[in-house]
Amino acid sequence: MPTPCCVPNCRSNYKNTPRISIFKFPTEEDIKRKWTSAIRRKDFVPTKYSRVCIKHFTANDIVNSVTIYNQETGDMVEAPLERKR
C-alpha cells in the first residue's frame, strides 16, 4: 500500500485513489523547515514515514533527469532518472 500525503486535506495515495509520486522530507534542516512550514499543520514534526505528493510542487521543483560531463568526449550527456527527485 502506498504512503499517503501528509498535507492537510490532500487525499493522494489513500485507499481507492490513484497512486501518484511522493517524496520524503529532506534531511537538510533548512529545507525540511521550509517544507514543514509550507504544509501548514500545527505542531507538525515529520517522521521518517512522512511524505508529500507531487501535487504540491511546481514543475520546476521536480528533477526528472541529470546532466553529466563526459571527460573522454567533452560532451554533456543527459540521463533520465528512474525516480523523480
N, C-alpha and C positions, 0 to 999 in steps of 0.2 A: 504494500500500500504506500503511495507517495506521501510525502510530508506536506501538510497544508501550510499555506502562507500565514504568517503571524500578524499581518497588518489588519487593524480593526475593520470589520465589515467586508473583508475580502473572503470569498468562498472558493478560491482556487485550490485545486487538488483535494477537495473534500469528496466524500462518497457521492457517487452519481454526478460528478462534474468532470469535464475533460482534464486530462493531465497536461500540465504546462511546465516550463522550465522554472526552477527555483535556485536560489543562491544562498550559500552560508554567509553568516556575518563575517566581515573581515577580521583578521587577527590584530591589525594595526589599530591601536586605541583611538587615534584621532578620527579615522574613517568610521570605526564602529560607533563612536559617539555621534557622528553626523547621521548615520543610518538610524540609530535609536531615537534621536530627536525628530527625524523626518517621519517616522511612523506614528508618532503622537499617541503612545499608550502610556498612561500614568504609571510611574514607578516601574517601568518595564526594564528587565535585565535579561538580555539574550542569553540563551543556553547553547550548548553545542548542538542542540536539535532545532533551534530557531532558524526559520528560513523566510526569505522574501521572494515573491514570484516576479516573473519578468514583466508583468503588467505595471509595476511601479517604477520602471526605469525607462529612460528615453533610448532611442536607437543609438545615440552617441555614447551612452553608458556601457553598452554591451560590446565585448570584444569577440568577434567571430573568427578571426584569423591572426596569424603572426607573420611579421616580415623579418627575414634574416639575411645577412650578407654572406655570400659565398666567396670566400677568400681566393679560391682557385680560379674562378671565372670573373670575379669582380661584379657579378650580378646580384641584384636584390631578388630574393625568392619569397613569394607569399605562400603560406601553407594554411589551409583551413583547420580550425580546431575541432576536435571531436565533440567537445563540450564547450558551450559558451562561457565566457567569464565576464 
